[in-house]
């Protein structure tokens, strides 16, 4: 009998997969409280270090197997885990627990992990909050080596053509499965920005995540169909369904080949209107994919990773050298640097006045981003000085996150003026002028878009948070993320309000949230007047394809219907019509 399970579909150029189920039980090991005698302490510490080294070599082997033919944004997941294994913050506290309290290596590592989880749970940015998964995956691997448990992966090729079903999978697991030639992924946990989802997109693996009880309801060798477009997994389909999805899969395969031919073609509509496509990056290693896919610059660089991978506060020269390297790699393409989008809860131990005692009940609404920069300028000023210096070497812009009122813009402009004057007095060369823009991701900012457009050089719509705040939905929460949708009329009205404000004040408006990188929404956004899209590099070609097959003139016939939307269902119907144009 056929059954259908629902979750969150992940897929760009490939959204259909057909194959036999391979159910993997990959739960984290259960760790029991344990202790050692004084005479065993040094041996226990050595055992911990040996497990760390074993994990390191395992990841290096994976990296060496894939690095020559895999995109840098995928390799970056392994690099992140390798960096964690080098970080004293991960290993030294458990060593001290073993030495001071005589705990077993497994239990000391588990207690330290629980402390780290509390910190990550307070992170406001949904994407960065998922970095908790990195810590979990690394520590789980170490724990398995300590316990002598075998890795989940079987012999190479054993999973070829199959759809893997699991509760959760680490980046290393997913990359190994990709090498084995799997057709798709069905994962019980996770959301649209979980590691599983991000990797599935980057690797082009059709997937559905957040499928509750999948490992219990699906069985080895069941025939499965993944329909990521409709967030669905079908088990044991009938012949008619199987034939239908096979035809769709063949069409997608042909289209994927055609996409590669678009890399060096212009991003223009059928009626010759240019649309700017830029890239979002988190790591310097992402730049290779940016250039490969002919992005017109970086529309969002998340600079906080420089802070999060640092034992203290990065100094001015560290910021400068890092940004300068990116500017040189881009060779004249624009770079938009989002200033640090950290919260007080994310500050490192070396950081200043927030202190370890501060605990925010709701960090997403607390002291973060621009608010933190204004309250604790010692975090912000080294970054600002570095940006003003590097702006002499290429087209660099500053973008301020989480603006909610115009007073914040005025304060930032004042700080920039004061900083520039101080640097000039010190004889330090810096840019006389630099474009200042703002992230519109708080409903209050969208409602005040005209005021922001009158004071800023550009606006960028951050749909991830704008949708979340507007609908009061945590998209990382499996219980409510079904309510998270870009097609809610209130969300669309706010987006339209920002785009219209930009036109009235002749200020460029871009979009850098996930909505910009989803080709399903491309025509809708073009209808709304958006002319600059910024997205993960892997989405650029699919969005470009839609743009090149779109007539803006024909889209205008849907304008009145757009303004009359009163429900998600009516928006879905309009979107279907637009995409069938």
N, C-alpha and C positions, 0 to 999 in steps of 0.2 A: 504494500500500500504506500502511495506517495504521501510524503509530509513536507511542509514548507516551514522553514525557520527564518526568523528575521533578525537583522542586526544593522550594522552601518556598512554600506558597500564602499569598497576602496578599489579604484581603478581609473586609469586615464585612457590611454589608447586601447588597453585590453580590459574588458569588464565581464567577459564570459569565459567560464572554464567548465570543462566536462571531464570527469575522471572517477576512478574508484577511490573510496575513502580509505585513508590511512590514519587511524586514531592513535595519537601519541599521548601517553600519560607522562607529563613532564612537570610534576608538582615540585615545589621547593622542598628540600629535605626537612624533616622535623628535628629540631635541635633541642636536646634535653640539657638542663642545668648540670654542669659537671665541674669537678675540681681536680687539682693535682697536688702532690706533696711538694715540699720545698726542694727536694732533690730532683724533682722532675721538671721544675720550672724552665730551666734553660733548654731542655730537650723539647718542651712544649712550644717554646718560642721558635726554635729551629724548625719544628714541624709546621708551624704557621707559615714561616718564610718559604719553606719548601713547597707548600700548597700554592702560595702566591706565584712562585717561580714556575710551577707546573701550569698554572692558568695563563701566565704570560706567554710561555712557549706555545701553548695551544692556540692562543689568539694570533701570535706571530705566524704560525703555520697557516692559519686560515687566510691571513692577510697576504702572505707570499703566494698562495694559490690563486688569489683573485685579482691582485693589484694590477697585473699587466693588461687586463681586458675589462676592468670594471670601473664605472664612473667614480670620481673622487668623492662625491657626496655619500656613496655607499661605503667606501673604504673608511670614511671619516667616523662611522659608527665604531669600527674596530679600533681606530686610533684613539677615540675617546675612552674606551675601556682600557687600552694600554696605558694611557696617561693616568687614569685612576689608580692603576696598579703601581705607578711610580710615585703617587702622591702620599706623603707622610700622614696626611689627615685621615687616610683610609686605614693605614696599617699601624701607626704608632699607638693610638689609643687602645686597641686590643692587646698590644704587647704590654702596655702599662698595666692593664687589668690582669693579665696573666702574672706579671711580676709582683704586683702589689697585693692581689687578692687570691692568687693561686687558682685562677679559673682555667678550665680547659680551653684550648684554642677555639673550638667550635662555639662555646658559650660566650666567650669574650667577644668574638666577632659578631655574634647575634645581638648582644647587648649594645654594642656600638652601632650596629645597623638600626636598631630601634630608635636610638637618639638621632641618627641622620634622617630617618623617615619623618620624625616630628618637624624637623626644619623644612624639609621639602614640602610637606603637607601645607605649610603656611605660605608657600610661594604663590603669588597672585597670577602671573602669566601662565595660561594653560599649557603652552608649549614647553616652557621651562620647568613647570611642575612635573612634566613627564620625565625629566632627567632623574627623578627618583628611580625610574625603571632601570637606568644605567647602573646605579648603585646596587639595586636588587640583583640584576643579572650578574654583575661582577662578583658580589659576595656569595651568591648562590653557587657559582662555579668553584669558588675557593672552598665553600662548605662541602661540596660534592667530592672534591679531591681529598679533603680532610677525612671524610667518612668512607672513602674508597668506593664511591658510587660511580657506575659507568655513565658516560654521556648518553643522551637520548638517541643520537644518530646511529643508524645502522650502516650496512655496507654501501659504498658508493653505487648509485644507480638503482638501489632498491625502491626508492620513492619516485622514480621517473614516471611521469605521466599521471601521478596520483594527486588527489586533493588532500592535503594534510589537515587534520583536525586536532587542535590542542587547546589546553586551558590558557597557556601563555607561552610565548617563545622568545628567546633572546635574539638580538641582532645576529650573533654568531650562528645560532641555530637556523635562522631564516636564510642567511647567506649560504650555509652548507646545503640546505634543502634546495635552494635555487640552483646551486651547482649540480645537484642530483637530477634536476629537470622536472620539478614538481609543476603541476598545472595550476594549482590555486591553494588558498589558505582559508580555513574557517577557524576563528579564534574566539574563545568564550569571553575574554575580557578585552578592555581597551576601547578607545574612542577614536575620533578622526585625527587626533594629533599624537596618538600613542606611537611608540617605536615600531610596532608591528605595522601600523597603517602607513607610516612614513616610508618604511623600507619597502613595503609592498608596492607603493606608488613608484618609488625610485627604480625598483627592479622590474616593474611592469608585470607584477603578479596579481591577477584578479583575486580579491579577498573580501570576506565579510567578517568584521570584528564585532565584539560585544554580543555574540550569539550565545545567550544563556543556556547552560546545560547541554551544549553541543556534544561534548565527549560522552555524555550519558545517552543521548537520543540517537546519535549516529554510530554506525558500527563499521568495522573493517570490511572492505570490499563492497559496501553499499555504492551504487552508482549515484554520484552527486552532480548537480548543476549549480554553479555560482552565477548569479545574475546581480553583479554589483550595482548596475544602474537602478535596480529596484530593491536593493538591500536584502536580497533573498537567497537562501540556500534550499534547493529542492532535492529531496532524497527519494530514490527509486522512482524516477519520472516515467510516465507512460511513453509509448513509441512516438506519438505525435509531438509531445513536448521535446523529446530528445532530438527529433529531426529538425524542429524549429530552431533550437539553440545551436545545433551543429551548423546550420546555415548562417546564423548570426556570427558565430565564431570565425567562420571562413571569411566573411566580409571584413571583420575586424583585422584579421591577419593581413589581408591585402592592403588595408588602409594604413597599417603600421609601417609597411614597406614604403608607401607613398609619402608618409610624414617626413622621413629622412631627407627627401628631396627638397624640403622647404627650408632647410637650415640657412641657406644664403639668399632666399627670396625675400622680397619686401613684405612688410606687414601692412598691406593696403586693401581696402574693400573693393568690391566690383566696380564701384563708381569712383575709384582712384582717390579715396580719402585715407590719409596715413593715420595709423594707430600705433602709438609707442608701446613697445613691449620690453619691460625691464625685469630684472631678477631680484629675488630675496636671497640673502645669504646669511649664514651663521658663522661659518668658518672660512678661513682664507683658502682652504683646499676646495671650496665650492666654486672658485673662480674659473677653474678649468671648464666646468660644465657651462658656466655663463658664456664664455667665449665660444665654446663649441657650438652652442645653439644660437649664436648671433644675437644675444640680448643687446638692447640699446643702452646698457648701463645697469647699475645696481640701484634699485628704487628703495631698498631697505637693507641695511646692514645692522644686525642685532649685536651691538657692541658689548653687551653685558657678558658674553662668553669670556672676554678678556679678564673680567673681574672674577667670574666663577671658577676659572682655572688657575687662580692666583692665590697664594697663601696669605697675602695682605691686600694692599691697595696698589694697583698698577700706577707707577709714577708717570710723569709727563713724557719722558723720553721713551718709555715702553709703549705708550699710546702712539706717539709720533712715529716710531719705527714701524709699528704694526700697520698703521693707516698708510704710511708712505709706500710700503711694499704693495699694498692693494692698489693704490693710485697708479704706481708704475706698471703693474700687471694689466690694468684696464686701458692704458695707453690712450688717454684722452676721453674715454667714456665717463659719464657722470657717476659720482658716488654719493649716495645719500646715507649719512651716518645718523642712525637713531641714537640719541644720547641714552645713557644707561637707564634701562627699565628694570631696576632692581627695587626690592622692598627692604625695609629695615631688617626683616627676618632673613634676608639672603646675604647680609654682610658677613664677611669672613671674620675669623677670630682676631685678625690684626686690625680690623676696622674700628671706627671710632665710637662716637658718643651714644649710639643706640644701645649698646650693651647687651649682655646675654639675658638680662632680666626682662627686657621688653617682649611682650607677647601680644600679637594682634589677634583679636577674636575673628575678624574677617579681613584677611590681608588683601584680598582683591579690591577692597574699598578703603584700605588703610594708607599708611605712609609708604608710598612707592613712587617710582618714576619721577616726574617733574616735582612732585611734592617733596620727595626725599632730597633731590638736588638743591632745592631752595632752602630746606631746613639744615642740610649738612653739606655745605659747599666744598668742604675738603675732599669729598668724594667726586664732585663734579668739576672743580676747577682744573685739575691736571688734565682731564679729558678735553675740556674746552680749550685750554691753551694749546694742546697738541693739535686739535682740529684747526685752530686759527693759523698755526704754523704750516700744516700740511696743505691747507687751501691755497698756498702759494705755488704748489707743485701740480695742481690739476683741478678740474671742476668738482668741488666738494660742497655739499649742502649739509646743513644741520636740521634734524627733525626731532621735535620735542614730543615725547609720548605722554598720553593720558591728560591732555589739557582739559580743563573743565570750566575755566573762567578767563576772561581777558587780563585780569590782574597778573596771572601767571606769565602771560606773554610779555607784559610790560616789565616784570621783574627779570625775566630772562634777558630781554634786550638791554636792560640796565647793567646786568652782570657782564654781558658781552662787551659793552662799551667800556666798563671799568677795567675789565681784563685786558682788552686791547691797549688801553692807555697805559696800564702798568707795564705791559710787555714792551711797548715803545720806549718807555722811560728806562727800561732795563737793557735797551739796545737789541731786543730780540725781534727778528723779522716776523711779521704776521700779516694776514690778509686785511686790507682796509675795509673790504666788504665781503660778506658771505651770506648766501641766501638762507633765510630762516623759515622753516615750515613747521606745521603741527600735525600730529596724529589726531584724527577725528574718530574716536573710539568710545567716547562717553556720550550718551544721549544729550546731555546738557550742551556739549560742544556742537553737536549736529544741529540742535535747535537754535544755537547762537552762531551758525555758520557765517552769516553775513558779517557779524562783528569780527570773527577770526579772519575772514577773507580780507577785510579792510586793513588788517594789521600784520598779516603774514605774507611771505613771498610765494608760498604754495601750501596746499592742503593734501593730506593723504588719508584715505578712509581705511581704518583698520576694522574690517568686518568681523573678525573673530570675537573681539571684545564687544563691539557695538551690538552684535546680535545677542550675545550672552547677557549684557547689561539691560538691553531693551526688553528681553523676554524673561529676565530673571531665571535663567536656566544655566546650570553648570554643565557644559557639554562633556565633561569628563565623568559625570555621574551617570552610570548605566541605568539608573532608575528613571531619569527624567530627560536624558539627551535626545529622546525621540521628539521632544518639543522644540529642539534647536533647529531652526530653519531660516535661511536667508529670504524665504518667500513670504514671510509674514508681512502684511500690508504696512504695519508700523515701521518695520525695518526698511522696506523699500521707500517709504515716504521720507525717512531720515536721510537715506542715501541720495535720493532725488534733491532734497533740500540743500545738501552740501554741494552737489554738482551745479545746481542752479546758482548758488551763491558765488561759486568760482567764476561762472560766466559773467554774472553781473559786475563783478569787481575785476574781471580780466586776470584772474589768478589761476594758475594751473591746478587741476585736481587729479590725483591719481588714486588707485586703490591697491593696497598691499596685503589685504587679507586673503584667506583661502578662496573666497568667492571669485576673486580676480583670476585665479588659476584653474577654475573649473569651466571647461568649454561649454558645459550645459548652460551657464549663465552669460556667456560672452555676448550673444545677440541682445539679451535683455539689457545688459549694461551699456551696450552701444546705443540702444534705443533711448536709454536714460541720459545719454550724452557723454558718457565716460570716454576719454581719449587716451589715457595712460593707464596701463595695467602692469602691476609688478607681482611676480609669482616665483615659486620654486622652478629652477631651471628645467626640470623634467616635464613641466606643463607647457612650456613656451610653444612648442611646435603644434600641439593639439589646438591651442587657442589661436595660433596664427592661421591654421587651416580654416577654422570657422570664420575668422575675419576676412580671409581672401575669398570665401564663398558667400559673403553677405553684401547685400545692397542696402546702404543706409536709406536711400530714397524709398525703397519698398517697405522698410521697417517703420517709416513714419505713419503708415496706415493703422498701426497698432497703438498710436500715442494716446488716443482718447480712452481706449480700453485699459491702458496702464493706469490712468488717473482714476479709474472707477473701481479698482480692485478693493474688495471688502473682506476677503478671506484667503487663507492659504490655498484652498481648493481652486478658487478663481484665478489665483496667480499661477498655479500649476497648469491650468487649462490654457492660459495665455502663453505661458512658456512653451507648451507643446505646439501651439500654432506657430509661434515665432520660429521655433527650431525646425519646423517642417517647411519653412519658406523655400 
